Amino acid sequence: MYRKFFGLKSRPFVLTPNPDFLYLSKVHDMALIHLEYGILHDVGFIVLTGEIGSGKTTLLKYLLEKKKIKNPVDIAYILNTNLNPEEFLGMLVKEFDIRTNSKDKSDLLDELTNHFINQYAKGTRSVIVVDEAQNLPLDTFEELRMLSNIDVGDTSVVQIILVGQPELKDKLSHPSLTQLAQRISVYYHLSSLPKEDVKNYIEHRLRVAGYDLENPLFEEKAIDLISKASKGIPRLINKICDAALTYAYADGLKTISVNIIEQVLKDNELLLGPNASCEKKKENIFEKESQISKKQSFINDFYPLLEQLKSEINALKVRIQTMESLIQSNNGMEMLEKMLREEREKNKILEQKLLALTIKYNNLKKELKKQRDTLSHKNETKKRKLWGMLK
């Protein structure tokens, strides 16, 4: 839709893994070195982990399809991983294009063993790539370990690459997978792009898509916001950039400003995936918890005051009960008259103090007025002398 408008040969930010668009950042280049080492040295198990959308599949496709490997490879990609051992073996047979009518587990194992050995005899390396491997059941992992036992002499005839989210590392630590974990020769975790690499990533994909980089398409502030919002995850960068190009095309704009990115993020809450929405919900929860905590703190501070008030009320009740009992007694009136006389004496003393303070206040006012008048007179005299000097 926007390719012609921006002078592009293809869409630069498609979500489908495409090895032609692979940007070899420092982290991706290091991951590629680890994978290449594992392939070239015929290690049994290779494990690659990374967050969703970090570029794991793109990197593997680049390695196995684009990068020259010394010997040809026969690859089986397993994408549906929630499979029991029999289903998994059946999927492998299908992916390796092995023709068989049997669904028996032992027959499937025999077919796969023969295929691996025949491919090895031809000089072809058999590679099993299991994506989203963290979803594999434990007994299916054990089946993979059994497949890795197939060898000719001291050489393994099949290599297994497990790709998955960070949870895969935790799953491989399960006690029942100890023997498999011991066979892992290469492990690498693909982290997100650092901030300084996000700009290079965006420009690389634009260049591959045919854009003339002499006229920057994304403003610096826009790239900074993309980096912050995506947290350096390539797939999220692609989502934001693709939506931004659509917005700019709709408005007839040739550059992507920070305002466009802000609008994209505002209009598409799910653009960054469910995790982003969860983060917002968490923030709201934390905010509510903070408010509750403040209210609890106020209640905790208020409670002693409440207890003090209750104590004073109880004391007042006792005094009222005492006075009621005095009134009811024979000498109650005498006691009340005595209390009244005492209150009048106290009141008289307070009135005398108030009168003394009032007199003192009035005297101070008079003294202050006198000082002000004297100062005003002096200032007037100085002014007259100054005018006389000027004349």
C-alpha beads as a LAMMPS data file, in Angstrom:
LAMMPS data file: protein, C-alpha beads

391 atoms
390 bonds

1 atom types
1 bond types

-500.0 500.0 xlo xhi
-500.0 500.0 ylo yhi
-500.0 500.0 zlo zhi

Masses

1 110.0

Atoms # bond

1 1 1 0.000 0.000 0.000
2 1 1 2.747 2.468 0.924
3 1 1 5.678 0.997 -1.078
4 1 1 5.365 3.295 -4.100
5 1 1 4.804 6.366 -1.891
6 1 1 8.107 5.824 -0.042
7 1 1 10.017 4.383 -3.036
8 1 1 10.310 0.855 -1.635
9 1 1 10.704 -2.394 -3.567
10 1 1 9.130 -4.419 -0.769
11 1 1 7.685 -3.966 2.694
12 1 1 10.661 -3.579 5.027
13 1 1 8.958 -4.531 8.290
14 1 1 7.008 -7.713 7.566
15 1 1 6.650 -10.077 10.531
16 1 1 7.372 -13.279 8.594
17 1 1 10.962 -14.449 9.300
18 1 1 13.015 -13.582 6.206
19 1 1 16.771 -14.283 6.234
20 1 1 17.273 -11.645 3.514
21 1 1 16.420 -8.963 6.072
22 1 1 18.596 -10.334 8.891
23 1 1 20.498 -7.574 10.669
24 1 1 23.598 -8.990 12.318
25 1 1 23.842 -6.950 15.487
26 1 1 26.550 -7.849 17.996
27 1 1 24.205 -10.200 19.864
28 1 1 22.893 -11.831 16.668
29 1 1 26.388 -12.206 15.254
30 1 1 27.550 -13.905 18.460
31 1 1 24.535 -16.234 18.348
32 1 1 25.327 -17.075 14.719
33 1 1 28.928 -17.924 15.651
34 1 1 27.707 -20.331 18.354
35 1 1 25.229 -22.017 15.994
36 1 1 27.742 -22.284 13.185
37 1 1 30.288 -23.809 15.523
38 1 1 27.750 -26.413 16.651
39 1 1 26.774 -27.331 13.079
40 1 1 30.331 -27.545 11.738
41 1 1 31.598 -29.635 14.632
42 1 1 28.728 -32.140 14.544
43 1 1 27.665 -31.585 18.156
44 1 1 24.564 -33.480 19.242
45 1 1 22.389 -30.803 20.850
46 1 1 22.347 -27.036 20.228
47 1 1 20.054 -24.805 22.296
48 1 1 19.046 -21.245 21.374
49 1 1 16.748 -19.241 23.629
50 1 1 15.344 -15.734 23.406
51 1 1 12.245 -13.670 24.052
52 1 1 9.294 -13.846 21.651
53 1 1 10.182 -11.952 18.469
54 1 1 13.916 -11.640 19.220
55 1 1 14.857 -13.109 15.815
56 1 1 15.616 -16.745 16.645
57 1 1 13.837 -18.273 13.632
58 1 1 15.216 -15.673 11.206
59 1 1 18.722 -16.384 12.444
60 1 1 18.303 -20.141 11.998
61 1 1 16.884 -19.758 8.495
62 1 1 19.811 -17.526 7.585
63 1 1 22.274 -20.099 8.898
64 1 1 20.685 -23.137 7.251
65 1 1 19.434 -21.567 4.022
66 1 1 21.660 -18.605 3.197
67 1 1 25.012 -19.171 4.865
68 1 1 27.270 -21.652 3.115
69 1 1 27.812 -24.806 5.179
70 1 1 30.535 -27.225 4.108
71 1 1 28.174 -30.193 3.607
72 1 1 24.543 -30.223 2.405
73 1 1 21.901 -30.548 5.085
74 1 1 18.549 -32.307 5.268
75 1 1 16.381 -30.231 7.609
76 1 1 13.170 -31.023 9.434
77 1 1 11.436 -27.990 10.968
78 1 1 9.042 -28.890 13.784
79 1 1 6.828 -25.922 14.633
80 1 1 3.936 -27.678 16.404
81 1 1 5.594 -28.901 19.571
82 1 1 2.704 -29.911 21.816
83 1 1 3.084 -33.516 20.644
84 1 1 3.416 -36.867 22.383
85 1 1 6.333 -39.128 21.326
86 1 1 4.361 -41.021 18.651
87 1 1 2.961 -37.806 17.132
88 1 1 6.405 -36.202 17.211
89 1 1 8.054 -39.133 15.416
90 1 1 5.245 -39.127 12.840
91 1 1 5.851 -35.410 12.237
92 1 1 9.587 -36.044 11.760
93 1 1 8.927 -38.788 9.225
94 1 1 6.673 -36.399 7.314
95 1 1 9.163 -33.494 7.428
96 1 1 12.036 -35.715 6.200
97 1 1 9.732 -36.909 3.387
98 1 1 10.019 -40.546 4.445
99 1 1 7.271 -42.691 2.975
100 1 1 5.720 -45.168 5.372
101 1 1 2.234 -46.447 6.130
102 1 1 3.005 -47.538 9.674
103 1 1 2.251 -45.400 12.726
104 1 1 3.880 -47.810 15.147
105 1 1 6.527 -46.124 17.269
106 1 1 9.209 -48.769 16.713
107 1 1 8.599 -48.753 12.949
108 1 1 8.884 -44.956 12.842
109 1 1 12.176 -45.123 14.779
110 1 1 13.535 -47.705 12.355
111 1 1 12.558 -45.570 9.353
112 1 1 14.216 -42.493 10.833
113 1 1 17.387 -44.426 11.770
114 1 1 17.731 -45.799 8.236
115 1 1 17.136 -42.347 6.764
116 1 1 19.793 -40.680 8.946
117 1 1 22.397 -43.365 8.163
118 1 1 21.651 -43.250 4.418
119 1 1 21.928 -39.443 4.390
120 1 1 25.208 -39.641 6.293
121 1 1 26.555 -42.129 3.733
122 1 1 25.732 -39.582 0.999
123 1 1 27.586 -36.831 2.867
124 1 1 24.382 -35.067 3.918
125 1 1 23.899 -33.884 7.483
126 1 1 20.446 -34.507 9.033
127 1 1 19.262 -31.646 11.244
128 1 1 16.142 -31.505 13.405
129 1 1 15.048 -27.968 14.320
130 1 1 12.421 -27.819 17.063
131 1 1 10.896 -24.361 17.443
132 1 1 8.980 -23.361 20.591
133 1 1 10.684 -26.337 22.223
134 1 1 9.642 -25.181 25.701
135 1 1 6.206 -26.666 24.911
136 1 1 7.501 -30.202 24.322
137 1 1 6.268 -32.769 26.880
138 1 1 8.994 -34.367 28.994
139 1 1 8.536 -37.824 27.423
140 1 1 8.958 -36.284 23.938
141 1 1 12.247 -34.735 25.065
142 1 1 13.337 -38.214 26.068
143 1 1 12.482 -39.459 22.561
144 1 1 14.743 -36.761 21.142
145 1 1 17.558 -37.959 23.384
146 1 1 17.098 -41.481 22.024
147 1 1 17.340 -40.135 18.451
148 1 1 20.624 -38.444 19.345
149 1 1 22.044 -41.903 20.171
150 1 1 21.988 -42.858 16.490
151 1 1 25.588 -42.730 15.307
152 1 1 28.126 -44.288 12.985
153 1 1 31.275 -45.099 14.907
154 1 1 32.041 -42.027 17.003
155 1 1 30.056 -39.653 14.774
156 1 1 26.447 -38.627 15.425
157 1 1 24.381 -38.812 12.237
158 1 1 21.714 -36.357 13.374
159 1 1 21.945 -32.931 14.981
160 1 1 19.163 -31.463 17.085
161 1 1 18.613 -27.722 17.502
162 1 1 16.196 -26.714 20.248
163 1 1 14.832 -23.193 19.910
164 1 1 12.534 -21.594 22.436
165 1 1 11.691 -18.921 24.937
166 1 1 13.699 -18.496 28.178
167 1 1 11.426 -21.075 29.853
168 1 1 13.180 -23.743 27.746
169 1 1 16.302 -23.432 29.890
170 1 1 14.226 -24.063 33.021
171 1 1 12.551 -27.089 31.441
172 1 1 15.878 -28.614 30.459
173 1 1 16.866 -28.386 34.138
174 1 1 14.144 -30.889 35.041
175 1 1 15.611 -33.939 36.858
176 1 1 14.155 -36.341 34.272
177 1 1 16.100 -34.576 31.486
178 1 1 19.510 -34.737 33.158
179 1 1 20.965 -37.086 30.508
180 1 1 19.713 -34.863 27.670
181 1 1 21.041 -31.699 29.349
182 1 1 24.478 -33.299 29.632
183 1 1 24.543 -33.710 25.836
184 1 1 23.992 -30.008 25.123
185 1 1 27.265 -28.773 23.651
186 1 1 26.230 -25.274 22.538
187 1 1 23.865 -22.911 24.346
188 1 1 23.228 -19.238 23.606
189 1 1 20.587 -16.766 24.785
190 1 1 19.610 -14.171 22.170
191 1 1 19.032 -10.905 23.994
192 1 1 17.173 -7.867 22.662
193 1 1 18.854 -5.132 20.615
194 1 1 20.682 -2.445 22.583
195 1 1 19.427 1.119 22.085
196 1 1 22.248 2.109 19.713
197 1 1 21.447 -0.851 17.437
198 1 1 17.740 -0.062 16.957
199 1 1 18.514 2.771 14.512
200 1 1 20.914 0.543 12.560
201 1 1 18.302 -2.230 12.493
202 1 1 15.617 0.063 11.067
203 1 1 17.958 1.555 8.457
204 1 1 19.210 -1.910 7.452
205 1 1 15.711 -3.175 6.725
206 1 1 14.873 0.008 4.804
207 1 1 18.051 -0.387 2.748
208 1 1 17.242 -4.021 1.882
209 1 1 13.722 -2.915 0.881
210 1 1 15.238 -0.391 -1.566
211 1 1 14.887 2.896 0.350
212 1 1 17.329 5.748 -0.345
213 1 1 18.869 6.472 3.060
214 1 1 20.186 9.883 1.953
215 1 1 16.802 11.185 3.113
216 1 1 16.242 9.768 6.623
217 1 1 12.744 8.345 6.897
218 1 1 12.558 8.102 10.702
219 1 1 13.436 11.110 12.880
220 1 1 15.875 10.550 15.754
221 1 1 13.255 11.194 18.436
222 1 1 10.911 8.758 16.711
223 1 1 13.607 6.059 16.778
224 1 1 14.260 6.755 20.467
225 1 1 10.585 6.209 21.267
226 1 1 10.479 3.034 19.130
227 1 1 13.495 1.711 21.032
228 1 1 11.882 2.464 24.378
229 1 1 8.449 1.060 23.478
230 1 1 9.775 -2.113 21.813
231 1 1 12.495 -2.747 24.420
232 1 1 14.761 -3.654 21.493
233 1 1 12.743 -6.701 20.370
234 1 1 12.907 -6.899 16.537
235 1 1 9.352 -8.131 15.995
236 1 1 7.921 -5.281 18.051
237 1 1 10.112 -2.798 16.178
238 1 1 8.694 -4.187 12.928
239 1 1 5.111 -3.846 14.167
240 1 1 5.576 -0.223 15.226
241 1 1 7.482 0.790 12.078
242 1 1 5.015 -0.896 9.700
243 1 1 2.069 0.835 11.400
244 1 1 3.960 4.167 11.379
245 1 1 4.562 3.922 7.611
246 1 1 0.843 3.281 7.107
247 1 1 -0.077 6.328 9.226
248 1 1 2.419 8.552 7.395
249 1 1 1.150 7.352 4.007
250 1 1 -2.452 8.079 5.022
251 1 1 -1.475 11.638 6.023
252 1 1 0.781 12.192 3.009
253 1 1 3.906 12.611 5.162
254 1 1 7.361 11.643 3.893
255 1 1 9.041 11.385 7.302
256 1 1 8.091 9.561 10.487
257 1 1 8.019 11.953 13.429
258 1 1 7.763 11.174 17.118
259 1 1 4.136 12.374 16.981
260 1 1 3.277 9.593 14.522
261 1 1 4.883 6.963 16.772
262 1 1 2.994 8.325 19.778
263 1 1 -0.255 8.120 17.814
264 1 1 0.519 4.563 16.679
265 1 1 1.145 3.448 20.259
266 1 1 -1.949 5.262 21.513
267 1 1 -4.272 3.807 18.867
268 1 1 -2.930 0.256 19.026
269 1 1 -2.746 -0.856 22.648
270 1 1 -2.205 -4.505 21.677
271 1 1 0.525 -3.647 19.151
272 1 1 3.220 -4.528 21.674
273 1 1 1.488 -7.774 22.590
274 1 1 -0.447 -8.919 25.658
275 1 1 2.597 -8.455 27.894
276 1 1 2.458 -4.688 27.410
277 1 1 -1.213 -4.652 28.436
278 1 1 -0.299 -6.786 31.440
279 1 1 2.410 -4.309 32.389
280 1 1 -0.134 -1.474 32.319
281 1 1 -2.505 -3.532 34.435
282 1 1 0.343 -4.255 36.849
283 1 1 1.104 -0.532 37.070
284 1 1 -2.565 0.177 37.826
285 1 1 -2.573 -2.575 40.451
286 1 1 0.611 -1.200 42.030
287 1 1 -0.920 2.296 42.014
288 1 1 -4.071 1.013 43.726
289 1 1 -1.959 -0.922 46.217
290 1 1 0.005 2.261 46.917
291 1 1 -3.218 4.173 47.538
292 1 1 -4.464 1.411 49.830
293 1 1 -1.132 1.465 51.658
294 1 1 -1.421 5.228 52.165
295 1 1 -4.966 4.835 53.457
296 1 1 -3.805 2.061 55.788
297 1 1 -0.997 4.305 57.032
298 1 1 -3.501 7.084 57.690
299 1 1 -5.731 4.644 59.565
300 1 1 -2.747 3.449 61.598
301 1 1 -1.897 7.047 62.523
302 1 1 -5.515 7.913 63.230
303 1 1 -6.149 4.904 65.459
304 1 1 -4.203 6.238 68.536
305 1 1 -6.121 9.530 68.284
306 1 1 -9.354 7.590 68.181
307 1 1 -8.314 5.600 71.249
308 1 1 -7.430 8.848 73.068
309 1 1 -10.817 10.324 72.170
310 1 1 -12.561 7.186 73.406
311 1 1 -10.636 7.498 76.686
312 1 1 -11.644 11.153 77.095
313 1 1 -15.288 10.270 76.345
314 1 1 -15.187 7.532 78.975
315 1 1 -13.696 9.984 81.496
316 1 1 -16.435 12.476 80.653
317 1 1 -19.069 9.774 81.177
318 1 1 -17.583 9.067 84.616
319 1 1 -17.737 12.799 85.500
320 1 1 -21.363 13.003 84.339
321 1 1 -22.248 9.929 86.368
322 1 1 -20.492 11.482 89.387
323 1 1 -22.405 14.735 88.980
324 1 1 -25.683 12.844 88.576
325 1 1 -25.005 10.915 91.755
326 1 1 -24.148 14.182 93.566
327 1 1 -27.387 15.782 92.456
328 1 1 -29.309 12.785 93.712
329 1 1 -27.530 12.874 97.112
330 1 1 -28.580 15.171 99.991
331 1 1 -25.573 17.455 99.751
332 1 1 -25.550 17.436 95.948
333 1 1 -26.598 21.099 95.619
334 1 1 -23.897 22.240 98.019
335 1 1 -21.255 20.394 95.994
336 1 1 -22.522 21.911 92.734
337 1 1 -22.532 25.436 94.255
338 1 1 -18.956 24.897 95.395
339 1 1 -17.903 23.773 91.908
340 1 1 -19.670 26.816 90.427
341 1 1 -17.842 29.202 92.788
342 1 1 -14.527 27.636 91.799
343 1 1 -15.359 28.040 88.112
344 1 1 -16.301 31.701 88.706
345 1 1 -12.989 32.343 90.470
346 1 1 -11.132 30.786 87.564
347 1 1 -13.151 32.861 85.109
348 1 1 -12.472 36.069 87.102
349 1 1 -8.724 35.407 87.044
350 1 1 -8.870 34.833 83.263
351 1 1 -10.833 38.099 82.798
352 1 1 -8.205 39.999 84.803
353 1 1 -5.423 38.504 82.655
354 1 1 -7.351 39.399 79.481
355 1 1 -7.855 42.994 80.714
356 1 1 -4.153 43.320 81.516
357 1 1 -3.199 42.027 78.075
358 1 1 -5.679 44.416 76.409
359 1 1 -4.221 47.426 78.262
360 1 1 -0.697 46.349 77.349
361 1 1 -1.737 45.914 73.711
362 1 1 -3.275 49.413 73.574
363 1 1 -0.177 50.943 75.180
364 1 1 2.029 49.201 72.611
365 1 1 -0.184 50.545 69.797
366 1 1 0.113 54.106 71.156
367 1 1 3.886 53.770 71.519
368 1 1 4.231 52.400 67.998
369 1 1 2.108 55.296 66.594
370 1 1 4.253 57.802 68.447
371 1 1 7.444 56.254 67.000
372 1 1 5.985 56.323 63.500
373 1 1 4.957 59.999 63.865
374 1 1 8.433 60.922 65.134
375 1 1 10.081 59.074 62.217
376 1 1 7.727 60.742 59.744
377 1 1 8.541 64.195 61.203
378 1 1 12.279 63.539 60.912
379 1 1 11.906 62.411 57.298
380 1 1 9.880 65.562 56.478
381 1 1 12.555 67.761 58.042
382 1 1 15.282 66.035 55.997
383 1 1 13.290 66.530 52.816
384 1 1 12.894 70.282 53.506
385 1 1 16.610 70.653 54.145
386 1 1 17.381 68.757 50.922
387 1 1 15.055 71.007 48.890
388 1 1 16.703 74.068 50.454
389 1 1 20.130 72.829 49.418
390 1 1 18.934 72.148 45.873
391 1 1 17.513 75.676 45.536

Bonds

1 1 1 2
2 1 2 3
3 1 3 4
4 1 4 5
5 1 5 6
6 1 6 7
7 1 7 8
8 1 8 9
9 1 9 10
10 1 10 11
11 1 11 12
12 1 12 13
13 1 13 14
14 1 14 15
15 1 15 16
16 1 16 17
17 1 17 18
18 1 18 19
19 1 19 20
20 1 20 21
21 1 21 22
22 1 22 23
23 1 23 24
24 1 24 25
25 1 25 26
26 1 26 27
27 1 27 28
28 1 28 29
29 1 29 30
30 1 30 31
31 1 31 32
32 1 32 33
33 1 33 34
34 1 34 35
35 1 35 36
36 1 36 37
37 1 37 38
38 1 38 39
39 1 39 40
40 1 40 41
41 1 41 42
42 1 42 43
43 1 43 44
44 1 44 45
45 1 45 46
46 1 46 47
47 1 47 48
48 1 48 49
49 1 49 50
50 1 50 51
51 1 51 52
52 1 52 53
53 1 53 54
54 1 54 55
55 1 55 56
56 1 56 57
57 1 57 58
58 1 58 59
59 1 59 60
60 1 60 61
61 1 61 62
62 1 62 63
63 1 63 64
64 1 64 65
65 1 65 66
66 1 66 67
67 1 67 68
68 1 68 69
69 1 69 70
70 1 70 71
71 1 71 72
72 1 72 73
73 1 73 74
74 1 74 75
75 1 75 76
76 1 76 77
77 1 77 78
78 1 78 79
79 1 79 80
80 1 80 81
81 1 81 82
82 1 82 83
83 1 83 84
84 1 84 85
85 1 85 86
86 1 86 87
87 1 87 88
88 1 88 89
89 1 89 90
90 1 90 91
91 1 91 92
92 1 92 93
93 1 93 94
94 1 94 95
95 1 95 96
96 1 96 97
97 1 97 98
98 1 98 99
99 1 99 100
100 1 100 101
101 1 101 102
102 1 102 103
103 1 103 104
104 1 104 105
105 1 105 106
106 1 106 107
107 1 107 108
108 1 108 109
109 1 109 110
110 1 110 111
111 1 111 112
112 1 112 113
113 1 113 114
114 1 114 115
115 1 115 116
116 1 116 117
117 1 117 118
118 1 118 119
119 1 119 120
120 1 120 121
121 1 121 122
122 1 122 123
123 1 123 124
124 1 124 125
125 1 125 126
126 1 126 127
127 1 127 128
128 1 128 129
129 1 129 130
130 1 130 131
131 1 131 132
132 1 132 133
133 1 133 134
134 1 134 135
135 1 135 136
136 1 136 137
137 1 137 138
138 1 138 139
139 1 139 140
140 1 140 141
141 1 141 142
142 1 142 143
143 1 143 144
144 1 144 145
145 1 145 146
146 1 146 147
147 1 147 148
148 1 148 149
149 1 149 150
150 1 150 151
151 1 151 152
152 1 152 153
153 1 153 154
154 1 154 155
155 1 155 156
156 1 156 157
157 1 157 158
158 1 158 159
159 1 159 160
160 1 160 161
161 1 161 162
162 1 162 163
163 1 163 164
164 1 164 165
165 1 165 166
166 1 166 167
167 1 167 168
168 1 168 169
169 1 169 170
170 1 170 171
171 1 171 172
172 1 172 173
173 1 173 174
174 1 174 175
175 1 175 176
176 1 176 177
177 1 177 178
178 1 178 179
179 1 179 180
180 1 180 181
181 1 181 182
182 1 182 183
183 1 183 184
184 1 184 185
185 1 185 186
186 1 186 187
187 1 187 188
188 1 188 189
189 1 189 190
190 1 190 191
191 1 191 192
192 1 192 193
193 1 193 194
194 1 194 195
195 1 195 196
196 1 196 197
197 1 197 198
198 1 198 199
199 1 199 200
200 1 200 201
201 1 201 202
202 1 202 203
203 1 203 204
204 1 204 205
205 1 205 206
206 1 206 207
207 1 207 208
208 1 208 209
209 1 209 210
210 1 210 211
211 1 211 212
212 1 212 213
213 1 213 214
214 1 214 215
215 1 215 216
216 1 216 217
217 1 217 218
218 1 218 219
219 1 219 220
220 1 220 221
221 1 221 222
222 1 222 223
223 1 223 224
224 1 224 225
225 1 225 226
226 1 226 227
227 1 227 228
228 1 228 229
229 1 229 230
230 1 230 231
231 1 231 232
232 1 232 233
233 1 233 234
234 1 234 235
235 1 235 236
236 1 236 237
237 1 237 238
238 1 238 239
239 1 239 240
240 1 240 241
241 1 241 242
242 1 242 243
243 1 243 244
244 1 244 245
245 1 245 246
246 1 246 247
247 1 247 248
248 1 248 249
249 1 249 250
250 1 250 251
251 1 251 252
252 1 252 253
253 1 253 254
254 1 254 255
255 1 255 256
256 1 256 257
257 1 257 258
258 1 258 259
259 1 259 260
260 1 260 261
261 1 261 262
262 1 262 263
263 1 263 264
264 1 264 265
265 1 265 266
266 1 266 267
267 1 267 268
268 1 268 269
269 1 269 270
270 1 270 271
271 1 271 272
272 1 272 273
273 1 273 274
274 1 274 275
275 1 275 276
276 1 276 277
277 1 277 278
278 1 278 279
279 1 279 280
280 1 280 281
281 1 281 282
282 1 282 283
283 1 283 284
284 1 284 285
285 1 285 286
286 1 286 287
287 1 287 288
288 1 288 289
289 1 289 290
290 1 290 291
291 1 291 292
292 1 292 293
293 1 293 294
294 1 294 295
295 1 295 296
296 1 296 297
297 1 297 298
298 1 298 299
299 1 299 300
300 1 300 301
301 1 301 302
302 1 302 303
303 1 303 304
304 1 304 305
305 1 305 306
306 1 306 307
307 1 307 308
308 1 308 309
309 1 309 310
310 1 310 311
311 1 311 312
312 1 312 313
313 1 313 314
314 1 314 315
315 1 315 316
316 1 316 317
317 1 317 318
318 1 318 319
319 1 319 320
320 1 320 321
321 1 321 322
322 1 322 323
323 1 323 324
324 1 324 325
325 1 325 326
326 1 326 327
327 1 327 328
328 1 328 329
329 1 329 330
330 1 330 331
331 1 331 332
332 1 332 333
333 1 333 334
334 1 334 335
335 1 335 336
336 1 336 337
337 1 337 338
338 1 338 339
339 1 339 340
340 1 340 341
341 1 341 342
342 1 342 343
343 1 343 344
344 1 344 345
345 1 345 346
346 1 346 347
347 1 347 348
348 1 348 349
349 1 349 350
350 1 350 351
351 1 351 352
352 1 352 353
353 1 353 354
354 1 354 355
355 1 355 356
356 1 356 357
357 1 357 358
358 1 358 359
359 1 359 360
360 1 360 361
361 1 361 362
362 1 362 363
363 1 363 364
364 1 364 365
365 1 365 366
366 1 366 367
367 1 367 368
368 1 368 369
369 1 369 370
370 1 370 371
371 1 371 372
372 1 372 373
373 1 373 374
374 1 374 375
375 1 375 376
376 1 376 377
377 1 377 378
378 1 378 379
379 1 379 380
380 1 380 381
381 1 381 382
382 1 382 383
383 1 383 384
384 1 384 385
385 1 385 386
386 1 386 387
387 1 387 388
388 1 388 389
389 1 389 390
390 1 390 391
